[in-house]
């Protein structure tokens, strides 16, 4: 099936034309292509029409382009149906979906750029390198639009930290090792490159035992005039490869990410190696080129390496390309052409330049001590040709390469029958409450957050930790000031996998609700969001059903609320023979803060405490159900119309009243939210409402806890009532206890349980 070509370097012709079905499957497996039999047959048919067999570099290139990671072949159909929107309704959206990152108007002169990605499989195999290169890749996605990266976000998902070693399936790393490695990778890369990590989340569930999830997001800021497309400017542009050298690290990264993880495979070679020391000057050099208008296009070398970046940049401009592969600077000798072509070595960018500007571009990269070399040019036809040491080793029609397969996969929706809530009140309220505070999904994440520099560049206005120095509590969203004006961006990341596992539709709707609540809580107007959709094997109908239900809910909430989903990522095959991950549609939201001097923090200052919103007996996927070892199907409901009404009323109330603090109830309901507000300045709470266990622990949506001065209580409640919103006085922030009427506890004791709940497993 393989014939060595008579050239002075490794190049093989692969006999597809005469291969039977078994041989086609064998070729896919032996070459790490991760292509199905039907896909191999399509490729066989293409080369049969050409009257020749492919070279190994051509077949490897097709596998990159046709991978789930690159072409979204299992998800595009349903994303188009349920999520993609008419962006003409949002005139402030400059570019969405089609580029490496979304571009959204910030003010008359500037735009913010936003993207979120997954780096799940690499992080499960090598947590430090996998997470670090995830950060490096998401920075490049934002940078290639001509934007300066200004903030990082890291939603992370692991199995419970108290998992016993004897419970680990063969080949599985312990969650404490994975968490420590991932956090170290994010810390070292983000801190060294000088970009603050300002928001994120950590969630623990047994479904992540054999497949942790590492999602990373980035926000950048750019002058509108400097925005660059991810495509060449037309035929005749020169293709300049800049940044790190190319090695064997990261080969088959995208095909590795497009299959289930198996314990017996050694996939470390598919994990890229990051270098933040190169990334810092690379950022400066790319921004200088964008500012001077020297480039026609800019794109990062991420999944698929040169194979994807060259073909995608040229095809997007209805062009082809000629590439001289022996021009590529290498880390090591003896690399085969196909290895050079598909390597995902990090810190590399592709710049398309008009010939008259190439010398100036090369000089700028030389000035920043970065390798830069012209490796090819764009051509008027839609054909990609590659030459190596004078031999033509590749010629493919880009229409075939990039007009990839698209599946309408069958799916099964698991019906969740609505039931009356059957959970009963606890026998010991205090015991349950303290268990909630110490649960790692609620407990302080300062062990992680303090490892990140969230104030580098001095643009972070509202930190992820808020309150007394060294004893802060959690905030709802971070706020950064990306320009010299007082205008700011609020950033949050949210999802509740327990709710999504119980009911994918309402769990996703609840996650959207929480994202909006967090943005509103800091006094920002929700402006846009991006998604990172993490699911199991799409070839299994029940997994595909979870995906479809989630995107249905997300699209419904977004369209009806009026919040555009401007970019996204789909990560499938997060599954092992042991199990699949819980449906995890991570949402990263951005809000506009008109004046960062008027942001609202989450901790009590001393005043009257008002609950805004309505509480029902809804415990599906709740923390209360988890700590009482009970089960409920009744995931909290929401509606975009109700969420919009309450959000607008809340934002208007912030303009009309002096609001001291605001926080949204999430995991653990009102009881946990009030405790978190108390911990920031160690100011207690005394209830005036006779709380039921539903009042205290339900996780109903579209609710906020607001603190105002005592003199404004009646006016504030009446104001919200005039907007059709429910609000009631529930207590006062004062003293040294948390007194909920049915139970009370010294604030110091509660705070200790909360502060040590996660870190006790790590130090």
Secondary structure, DSSP 8 states (H G I E B T S, - for coil): -EEE-SSSS--EEE--TT--HHHHHHHHHHTT----HHHHHHHHHHHHHHTS-EEHHHHHHHHHHTSHHHH-TTTHHHHHHHT---GGG-TTEEE-SSSSSEEEE-SSSEEEEEEEEE-HHHHHHSHHHHHHHHHHHHHHHHHTTT-EEEEEEEEEEE--TT--GGGS-TT---HHHHHHHHHHHHHHHHHHHT--EEEEEEEE-GGGSSS-EEEEEEEEEEEGGG--BSS-SSTT-EEEEEES-B-STTTTHHHHTTS---TT---GGGS----HHHHHHHHHHHHHHHHHT--SEEEE--TTHHHHHHHHHHHTTT-EEEEEGGGS-BSSTT--HHHHHH---SSEEEEEE-GGGHHHHHHHHHHTT--EEEEEEEESSSEEEEEETTEEEEEEEHHHHHS-----------------------S-HHHHHHHHHHSTTTS--HHHHTTS-SSGGG-EEE-SEESSTTS-EE-SSEEE--SSSS-EEEEEEE--HHHHHH-HHHHHHHHHHHHHHHHHHTT-EEEEEEEEEE-S-TTSHHHHHHHHHHHHHHHHHHHHHT-EEEEEEEE---B-SS-B---EEEEEEEEEES-GGG---SS--SSEEEEES------BT-HHHHHTT-----B----HHHHHHHHHHHHHHHHHS-EEEEE---TTHHHHHHHHHHHTTT--EEE-S---HHHHH---SS-EEEEE-GGGHHHHHHHHHHTT--EEEEEEE-SSEEE-SS-EEEHHHHHHHHHHTTGGGT-
